[in-house]
């Protein structure tokens, strides 16, 4: 199993995680892992999806013509 070290975290945040850990009868580490798990299980918000799409688009070569996906779908359906 991997480990993560967070070097700069406010005392208030640690206290809040400790309170949640006590409520859920977990250790601080277990609660932090559960918080990460729940945050990553949630779907991406629209802004994050947009940023991801921009990063993917930036990887697409600009000098190579791209076929429209609609044309590809029609071609596949016509077979």
N, C-alpha and C positions, 0 to 999 in steps of 0.2 A: 504494500500500500504506500502511496506517496504522501509526502508531508509538505505543508505550505507554512511559511513564516511571514507574518504581517508585522513589519517593524514600526510603522507609525499609525497608531490607532488611538483615538481619544479615550480618556478614562470613562467618560460618559457612555461611549459605545460599548466598552467592555462591561460596564455595570449593567447596561440594558441586556446584553447577551447573557450575562450571569443570571439575571432575573428570569429570562426566558428559559434558561437551562434548568433552574430550580423548579419552575412551573411544570416543565416537561420531564423532570427527573432525569436529566442528562448532565454529562460533564460539559464544561465550557467548550471543549474541542468538539464533542458530539453535537452540541447545539449550533456551533459555527458551521459544521459540515451540513447539518440539516437546513440551515438558512441558505447556504450556497446551493444545495440540491433543489430547494423549492424555487429559488430565483432562476436557476437554469432550466427548470421544468416548464416554466411559463413561456408562452409563445413570444416571439419578438414583437416589440411595439412597432408601429408603422415607421417611425423615424429610424430605428435600427435596421428594419428591412430595406429602407431606402439607401442607407449608407452601405449595406452589404451589396445591394444591386449595383451601386456606383463602383465599388471595389471590383466586382466581377466584370463590369463593363470596361474598366480600365485595363483589365488583363487581355481583352479582345484585341487582336492586331488590327490596326487602322488601315493598313495597306492591302488587306486581303478582303475582297468582297464577301459579304455574309448573305446567305440565302434566307429569305423571309420564312419564318416558321410556318406561316399559313400555307405557303407553296409546298413546303415539305409534307405537311399534313394532307393536303389535297392529293399530292402525288402518291402518298402511301395508301390513301383510301381508294384511289383509282386502280390499284393493283388487283 
